Amino acid sequence: MTVMIRSAEPRRSATGDEAVIPAIAEDGTLFPIGKLDAHRVGQKHLAVSVFVFAGDRLLIQRRALGKYHCGGLWANTCCTHPHWGESPSDCAPRRLLEEVGLSLPLQSRSVVEYRADVGNGLIEHERVHVFRGDVDVPFDVSSYNCDEVQEVAWVTQEALRSEVAAAPERFTPWLKIYLGRWSELALQDAA
C-alpha cells in the first residue's frame, strides 16, 4: 500500500500539544496532528501494537496510572503512535525499548482498524500496524519504564480471555477488541 503525505511539515497542534502524529484524511493522505487533538475529535490516525510471545505466553503490561487515558488498565505488550515522519516499522522497536526495555527483532503481521471510547472524552480511532516479537522463555522483565508501565505479566491466551471475561473493567478497550478479532491480527507463530 502506498501512503501519500499531504503536508511535509508537522505543525504544532491548536492546543499546544507537542506530540505530533500522522492522522489519516478521508482521501487516505496523511497529515500531522497533535496526539491529544486526534483523540479529542476522534480523528483516524496511525498506531502501532506490539505482541511479544514466549511460546504460548504473551507479555502484557499494566499501564502506568499517570497515562493520559486508560491508566492502570492491562494492555498488550506495547502500543503507541508513530511520530510524524516515522514509519510504523521504525516506531515499533523504538517504543518497545522505551516502554518495556526490550530490544528484539519484530515481524510485521497485519494492519487493523478500530474505534473505541477510552474515557475522559477521548476516542481512539486507529489504523494499527501489528507486530510480533518472540523470546525463548518467559523471563523477569524488570527494566520497564515506570512512567509508562506499572507492571508486566506473562499470560496464556486462555488465561487472558478468562480474566477479561471475569473483570473486563481491568483491561483497555483495544485489548478487548484485539481478543475479539484475534485471527485478524495474524499473530500465530510462523514456525
N, C-alpha and C positions, 0 to 999 in steps of 0.2 A: 504494500500500500504506500503510495506517495503522499507525503504530508506537505501541504503548502503553508508557508509562513506569510501572513498578511502584513505584519509590521516587523521591521528589523530591529527596532529599539524598544527595550522594555520601558514602560512608563511607571511612574510612582502612582499608586492607587489613590483614589479620591479621599480615602480615609487616612492616608499616610502609612499604610501597611507596606513595609519594605520587602516582604517575601513575595516576589513576582513569579507566577506560574503560568504555564501555557493553557489558555482557555480555547474552547473549540466553538467556532462560529457555526451558524446553520449551514453555510456552504462548505464546511469542512476545513476551512483555513484556521490557522492558529493565531491567537493574539494574546499579548501579555495582560495579566490582570493580577491584582493583589489577592493573595490567598484568602484572606478573610472576606474580601469583597465577593469573590467567587462563591463562597459558602453562604453569605448573607442573601444573595439573589438566586442561588441555585443554578449558577452558570455551569454548563458542562465543561469539564477540564480533564487534563491528563493526570493519571496517577499510576503508582507502582505498588504491587503487593508481592512480598517475598514469602515463600514457604520453605523452611529448612527441615529436612527429614533425617532421622537416624533409623533406618529400616522402616518399621511401621509406626514410628513415633514422630509426631510433629512438634516442633518447638513453637510454643505460643508465648505471648507476652501480655502482662497486665500493664496497661498504660498508666503513666505517672498521673497522680491526682491533679497536677498543675497544667495538664494539657488543655488547650482551648475548647475541646469538646471530647466527650467520652472518657474523661479521666477516671481511672480506677477500674475500667472495664477491660476484659480479656479480648485480645485480637490475635490475628495470625502473627507470624514471626516478625514482620516488619512491613509497614505501609507508609507511603509518603507521596509527595508531588514533585516531579522534576522542577528544577529551576528553569526560568525562561532561557531557552537556548541549549538546554541539556537534554540529551536523549534518555528515554526510559532505561536503555541498556547501560548507560553510564550512571544513572541515578540509583539503580537498584543496589549495586555493590557498595556505592558510597554511603547510602543510608543504612544498609545492613551493618556496616562498620560503625557508623555514628551512633546508631540506636542500641545495637546488641553487642557490639565489639567483635563481630565475626568478619573474617575475610576469607571467602571461599568462592570457587567458580559457581556461576549461576547459569541456568539454562532458561531461555525464553520459552514459555509454554503456550500462552493464549492471550487474547485481549477480550475483555468482557465489559459490559456497561451496566451500571445500576444507578438508582436514585434513591436516597434514604434521608429521612429526617434524623439528625444526630443531636437534637436538643438545642436549647438556648436560641431558637430561631434560626438555626443553621441547617443547610441542606448539602449533602454530598451528592453531586451529580457527576459521576466519574466514568471515564473510559480508562479502564485499568489494564496495564500490562502486567501479566502474571509471570513470576519467575520461581524456579525451583532450585534449591541447593541441597546437597547431600553430605553427611558426615558418616563415619563408620559406626559410631555408637553414641548414645546419649551421654553427655558429659556435663559437668558443673559449669554453667555459663554465668560467671560472676563478674565479667568485665563490661556489663551493660551500663549505659548512660542513665544515671538516676534522675536526670532532668526529663528523660523521655520514657523510661521504663521503671515500673515499681517492682515487678518480679517476673520470673520466667518459669516455664514448666514444660516437660516433655510429656505428651499425651498421645494415646492411640486415637484414631478417628472415632472408634466405637465409644470410648470413654468421653471424648469431647461431645459427641452427639448426645450422650446420656446426660452430661452436665448441662448442656444448653437446654434440653427438654425440661430438666428439673428446675433450673433457675435462669431463664432467658435474660433477665434483667442484669445479669453479671457479665454479659457479652456485648460487643459492639454490634451495631446493626449490620455492618458489612460482613462480619464473620458469620452471622446467621444467614445472610444472603448467600455467601460462598458455600456454606454447607448444603443449602437447598439447591444449589446449581453446581455441585461438585464436579460432575462429569464435564461441564463446560470449561473448567479451569485446566483440564488436560494435565493434571499433576501426577498421574500414575507413573510409576517408576518405569523407565525405558529398558531397564536391564532384564 
